[in-house]
């Protein structure tokens, strides 16, 4: 019987990082293993609700709020572009909205892969979502976790911890994205748990360039905020004053600060990659913003975000990043050759983990 791997992740979200990590894991498996790959088109209802609400301008800044209402059609179009990317780039199963729905649908895969992104973070899924622990999978199938994240969970205890521990026994192999959780999951399962890299690193800059749509400009300061934070703009303004470079922002709500030269709201995922590809330096508080900055070897100013710091700390540890830390940000320093080497090493680890669990077993 031909291998068929079904991946369940946050492929449907109104978020560039979510859809691009889903694309990367799909592409890596198709390229390296003789395996048919589908994405289980499961959609957590709470996340769908949150993504819909986030189309509205959620801000206490009155000027930004007014600009947000004026550009709401543009944000709806951006979400439509993200959905179009998913339909075009991923091989989707039927659409499901519950774990029992997936089970009734019988995707018929020989292997199931849960991950990556924060699929095991109950703060995002509102409950411990059984679908992301593969409870729907056929008994005879092989069940694999590829680097799911648990977000800002400091420890897994109480009701949620017991629930997660029970669900983890569904798996034949478990890996996580953040180093913080390896020992906790090992205690729950009694098995070795690997720390593996986010899927966006499984494709190198050459592979990402194959689908990117870069802007005409180059050597600009790229400003990309995943979480709204006025300190982002303070940092970017300082960089502009120091370098004299043009500032281009992938904008949340369409409010243009005076020092920003261009804002872009309707951005395709392919254009999102292209903005990082052509940037001279990047100012961001986004995990995937930092990831693409490293992939394209950009000067990086990583502004501290208020949530999910574990994944940023793991990123800095994995790549041995040196940084100057101040109140607002990490100004990262790294050797390009070292980053290339570490990405290759992380790809090798991922390759062997997936080979062991997709082919050898």
NUMITOR-692716 format. One record per residue (C-alpha): x, y, z. Coordinates in steps of 0.2 Angstrom, whole numbers, plus 2048, in hexadecimal, padded with zeros to 3 digits. Each point is the difference from the previous one (the first is absolute). Example, Ala and Ser with C-alpha at 12.3 -4.5 7.8 and 13.67 -1.06 7.14 Angstrom:
residues 2
+-----+-----+-----+
|   X |   Y |   Z |
+-----+-----+-----+
| 83E | 7EA | 827 |
| 806 | 811 | 7FD |
+-----+-----+-----+
//
This chain:
residues 361
+-----+-----+-----+
|   X |   Y |   Z |
+-----+-----+-----+
| 800 | 800 | 800 |
| 807 | 811 | 7FB |
| 804 | 80C | 80E |
| 7F4 | 80E | 803 |
| 804 | 80D | 80D |
| 7F3 | 80B | 807 |
| 806 | 810 | 808 |
| 7F5 | 80A | 80D |
| 805 | 811 | 804 |
| 7FB | 813 | 800 |
| 800 | 800 | 7ED |
| 7F0 | 80B | 7FF |
| 804 | 80E | 80B |
| 800 | 813 | 7FC |
| 813 | 800 | 803 |
| 80F | 7FF | 7F4 |
| 80B | 7F5 | 80B |
| 7F2 | 7F3 | 803 |
| 7FD | 7FD | 7ED |
| 812 | 801 | 7FC |
| 806 | 7F3 | 80D |
| 7F2 | 7F5 | 7F9 |
| 806 | 802 | 7EE |
| 812 | 7FD | 806 |
| 7FC | 7EF | 809 |
| 7F6 | 7FA | 7F1 |
| 80E | 805 | 7F4 |
| 80E | 7F8 | 80A |
| 7F6 | 7EF | 801 |
| 7FC | 7FF | 7EE |
| 811 | 805 | 7FB |
| 809 | 7F3 | 80B |
| 7F5 | 7F1 | 802 |
| 7F6 | 7F5 | 7F4 |
| 7F0 | 805 | 809 |
| 7EF | 808 | 7FB |
| 7FD | 80F | 80B |
| 7EF | 808 | 804 |
| 7FB | 80D | 80C |
| 7F2 | 7FC | 80C |
| 7F5 | 80F | 7FD |
| 7FA | 801 | 812 |
| 7FB | 811 | 806 |
| 7FF | 804 | 813 |
| 7F1 | 80A | 802 |
| 807 | 80B | 80E |
| 80F | 805 | 7F5 |
| 7F4 | 804 | 7F1 |
| 7F6 | 80B | 80B |
| 810 | 809 | 806 |
| 806 | 802 | 7EF |
| 7F0 | 808 | 7FB |
| 800 | 80C | 80F |
| 812 | 805 | 7FC |
| 7FA | 807 | 7EF |
| 7F9 | 80E | 80A |
| 80C | 80D | 807 |
| 803 | 7FB | 812 |
| 80A | 80F | 807 |
| 7FE | 80E | 80D |
| 809 | 80C | 7F4 |
| 7F2 | 80A | 7F9 |
| 809 | 805 | 7F0 |
| 805 | 7EE | 7FD |
| 7EE | 7FB | 803 |
| 7F9 | 80C | 7F3 |
| 80D | 7FA | 7F4 |
| 7FC | 7EE | 803 |
| 7EE | 803 | 7FC |
| 804 | 809 | 7F0 |
| 80B | 7F1 | 7FA |
| 7F6 | 7F2 | 806 |
| 7FC | 7FA | 7EE |
| 813 | 7FF | 7FD |
| 802 | 7F5 | 80F |
| 7F2 | 7F5 | 7FA |
| 809 | 7FF | 7EF |
| 810 | 7FB | 809 |
| 7F7 | 7F2 | 809 |
| 7F9 | 7FA | 7EF |
| 812 | 800 | 7F9 |
| 806 | 7F5 | 80E |
| 7F1 | 7F4 | 7FD |
| 804 | 800 | 7ED |
| 812 | 7FB | 804 |
| 7FA | 7F1 | 80B |
| 7F4 | 7FA | 7F3 |
| 80E | 801 | 7F2 |
| 80F | 7FA | 80A |
| 7F9 | 7F2 | 80B |
| 7F7 | 7F0 | 7FC |
| 7F1 | 802 | 80B |
| 7F5 | 7F2 | 807 |
| 7ED | 803 | 803 |
| 7FC | 80E | 80C |
| 7FD | 7FC | 812 |
| 7FB | 80A | 810 |
| 801 | 7F2 | 80D |
| 80A | 7F1 | 805 |
| 7F1 | 7F5 | 7FD |
| 7FE | 807 | 7EF |
| 811 | 7FC | 7FB |
| 7FE | 7EE | 807 |
| 7F0 | 7FE | 7F6 |
| 809 | 807 | 7F0 |
| 80D | 7F2 | 801 |
| 80F | 809 | 7F8 |
| 807 | 7EF | 7FD |
| 813 | 804 | 803 |
| 80D | 7F4 | 805 |
| 809 | 80E | 80A |
| 7FA | 80F | 809 |
| 80A | 80F | 805 |
| 7FB | 80D | 80D |
| 809 | 810 | 7FF |
| 808 | 80C | 7FF |
| 7FB | 811 | 807 |
| 7F7 | 802 | 811 |
| 7F3 | 7F2 | 7FD |
| 803 | 7FA | 812 |
| 7FE | 811 | 808 |
| 7EE | 800 | 809 |
| 801 | 813 | 801 |
| 7FE | 800 | 7ED |
| 7F4 | 7F2 | 7FE |
| 7F6 | 804 | 810 |
| 800 | 7EE | 805 |
| 80C | 7F1 | 7FE |
| 7FA | 7FD | 7EE |
| 800 | 7ED | 7FE |
| 802 | 802 | 7ED |
| 811 | 807 | 802 |
| 805 | 7F0 | 80A |
| 7FA | 7F5 | 7F2 |
| 7F2 | 7F8 | 80A |
| 7F6 | 7FE | 7EF |
| 80E | 7F5 | 7F8 |
| 7FD | 7EE | 7FB |
| 807 | 7F4 | 80D |
| 80C | 7F8 | 7F4 |
| 808 | 810 | 7F9 |
| 810 | 807 | 807 |
| 7FF | 810 | 80A |
| 80E | 80D | 800 |
| 801 | 811 | 808 |
| 80C | 80C | 7F6 |
| 805 | 80F | 80B |
| 7EF | 806 | 807 |
| 801 | 80F | 80B |
| 7F8 | 802 | 811 |
| 801 | 813 | 800 |
| 803 | 808 | 811 |
| 7FC | 7F1 | 80B |
| 80C | 801 | 80E |
| 7FC | 7EE | 806 |
| 7F3 | 7F3 | 7FB |
| 7F6 | 7FC | 810 |
| 7EF | 7FE | 807 |
| 7F1 | 7FC | 7F5 |
| 808 | 805 | 7F0 |
| 810 | 7F7 | 804 |
| 7F7 | 7EF | 803 |
| 7F6 | 802 | 7F1 |
| 80F | 803 | 7F5 |
| 80A | 7F2 | 808 |
| 7F1 | 7F4 | 7FC |
| 800 | 806 | 7EE |
| 813 | 7FF | 7FD |
| 7FE | 7ED | 802 |
| 7F8 | 800 | 7EE |
| 811 | 804 | 7F9 |
| 80E | 7F5 | 7F9 |
| 80D | 80E | 800 |
| 800 | 811 | 808 |
| 80A | 810 | 7FD |
| 7FD | 812 | 805 |
| 806 | 811 | 7FA |
| 805 | 808 | 811 |
| 80E | 7F9 | 80A |
| 7F6 | 805 | 810 |
| 7F4 | 7F2 | 7FE |
| 80B | 7F1 | 7FB |
| 802 | 7FA | 812 |
| 7EE | 803 | 805 |
| 7FA | 7F5 | 7F1 |
| 80D | 7F3 | 804 |
| 7F9 | 7FE | 811 |
| 7EE | 7FE | 7FA |
| 804 | 7F3 | 7F2 |
| 810 | 7F7 | 807 |
| 807 | 802 | 7EF |
| 80E | 80A | 7F8 |
| 7FA | 811 | 7FA |
| 80A | 809 | 7F3 |
| 801 | 813 | 7FD |
| 7FD | 804 | 7EE |
| 801 | 810 | 7F6 |
| 7F1 | 809 | 7F9 |
| 7FB | 7FA | 7EF |
| 804 | 811 | 7F7 |
| 813 | 7FC | 803 |
| 7FE | 7EF | 7F6 |
| 800 | 80A | 7F0 |
| 810 | 80B | 7FD |
| 800 | 811 | 7F8 |
| 802 | 7F8 | 7EF |
| 7F0 | 7F6 | 802 |
| 7F6 | 80F | 807 |
| 806 | 80B | 7F1 |
| 7F7 | 7F4 | 7F4 |
| 7EF | 806 | 806 |
| 804 | 812 | 807 |
| 7FA | 810 | 7F7 |
| 80D | 80D | 806 |
| 7FC | 813 | 7FF |
| 809 | 80B | 7F4 |
| 809 | 809 | 80E |
| 80F | 7F8 | 80A |
| 80B | 804 | 80F |
| 7F2 | 808 | 80A |
| 7FB | 7FE | 812 |
| 7F1 | 7F4 | 801 |
| 7F4 | 802 | 80E |
| 7F5 | 7F2 | 805 |
| 7F6 | 7FF | 810 |
| 7F7 | 7F0 | 804 |
| 7FA | 808 | 811 |
| 7FB | 812 | 801 |
| 80E | 809 | 809 |
| 805 | 813 | 7FF |
| 812 | 7FC | 805 |
| 801 | 7F7 | 7EF |
| 7FF | 811 | 7F8 |
| 80C | 808 | 80C |
| 80D | 7F4 | 7FB |
| 7FD | 801 | 7EE |
| 800 | 813 | 800 |
| 812 | 7FF | 809 |
| 806 | 7F4 | 7F2 |
| 7FA | 80C | 7F3 |
| 808 | 80F | 808 |
| 811 | 7F6 | 802 |
| 800 | 7F9 | 7EE |
| 7F5 | 80B | 7F5 |
| 7F8 | 7F1 | 7F9 |
| 7EE | 800 | 7F9 |
| 7F3 | 7F8 | 80C |
| 7F4 | 7F3 | 7F9 |
| 7F2 | 7FA | 80B |
| 7F5 | 7F0 | 7FE |
| 7F2 | 809 | 809 |
| 7F3 | 7FA | 80C |
| 7F3 | 80D | 7FE |
| 806 | 80C | 7F3 |
| 805 | 80E | 80C |
| 80F | 808 | 7F8 |
| 80D | 808 | 80D |
| 809 | 810 | 7F9 |
| 811 | 7F8 | 800 |
| 7F9 | 7F0 | 7F6 |
| 803 | 802 | 7ED |
| 7F4 | 7F2 | 7FA |
| 7F3 | 7F5 | 808 |
| 7F9 | 7F0 | 7F8 |
| 7F0 | 7F8 | 806 |
| 7FA | 7F5 | 7F2 |
| 80F | 7F4 | 800 |
| 801 | 7EE | 7F9 |
| 80A | 7F3 | 809 |
| 80C | 800 | 7F1 |
| 802 | 813 | 802 |
| 803 | 7FE | 812 |
| 80F | 7F5 | 7FD |
| 806 | 80C | 7F3 |
| 800 | 80F | 80C |
| 80C | 7F6 | 80B |
| 80A | 7FB | 7F1 |
| 804 | 812 | 7FA |
| 801 | 808 | 811 |
| 810 | 808 | 806 |
| 7FB | 7FE | 812 |
| 7F1 | 7FA | 80A |
| 7F7 | 807 | 80F |
| 7F3 | 7F3 | 807 |
| 7F8 | 7F9 | 80F |
| 7FB | 7F0 | 7F6 |
| 807 | 7EF | 802 |
| 7FE | 7FC | 7EE |
| 806 | 812 | 7FC |
| 810 | 7FB | 809 |
| 801 | 7EF | 7F7 |
| 7FF | 808 | 7EF |
| 80C | 80D | 804 |
| 80D | 7F2 | 805 |
| 7FC | 7F6 | 7F1 |
| 803 | 80F | 7F4 |
| 80F | 805 | 80B |
| 7FA | 812 | 805 |
| 805 | 80C | 80D |
| 7F3 | 7FD | 80E |
| 7F9 | 80B | 80E |
| 7F4 | 7F4 | 80A |
| 7F4 | 80A | 80A |
| 7FB | 7F7 | 810 |
| 7EE | 7FA | 7FF |
| 7F4 | 7FE | 80F |
| 7FC | 7EE | 7FC |
| 808 | 7F0 | 7FB |
| 812 | 804 | 805 |
| 804 | 7EE | 801 |
| 801 | 7FD | 7ED |
| 80B | 810 | 7FE |
| 80C | 7FA | 80E |
| 801 | 7EF | 7F8 |
| 804 | 808 | 7EF |
| 80E | 80A | 807 |
| 807 | 7F0 | 809 |
| 7FF | 7F5 | 7F1 |
| 809 | 80C | 7F5 |
| 80C | 806 | 80D |
| 7FB | 812 | 7FD |
| 80A | 80D | 809 |
| 7F6 | 810 | 804 |
| 800 | 810 | 809 |
| 7F1 | 801 | 80B |
| 7F8 | 810 | 806 |
| 7EF | 805 | 806 |
| 7F7 | 7FF | 7EF |
| 809 | 7F3 | 7F5 |
| 80E | 7F4 | 7FC |
| 80C | 806 | 7F3 |
| 806 | 7EF | 7F9 |
| 811 | 7FD | 7FA |
| 805 | 7F0 | 7F6 |
| 80C | 7F9 | 7F4 |
| 7F8 | 7FC | 7F0 |
| 80A | 7F0 | 7FD |
| 7FB | 7FA | 811 |
| 7EE | 803 | 7FD |
| 801 | 7F6 | 7F0 |
| 808 | 7F2 | 808 |
| 7F4 | 7FF | 80F |
| 7F1 | 801 | 7F4 |
| 808 | 7F1 | 7F6 |
| 802 | 7F7 | 811 |
| 7EE | 803 | 805 |
| 7FA | 7FA | 7EF |
| 80A | 7F0 | 802 |
| 7F8 | 7FD | 811 |
| 7EF | 802 | 7F9 |
| 804 | 7F6 | 7F1 |
| 806 | 7F1 | 80B |
| 7F1 | 802 | 80C |
| 7F3 | 7FF | 7F2 |
| 80A | 7F2 | 7F7 |
| 7FF | 7F6 | 80F |
| 7EE | 802 | 803 |
| 7FA | 801 | 7EE |
| 80B | 7F3 | 7F7 |
| 80A | 7F5 | 80C |
| 7F1 | 7FC | 80B |
+-----+-----+-----+
//
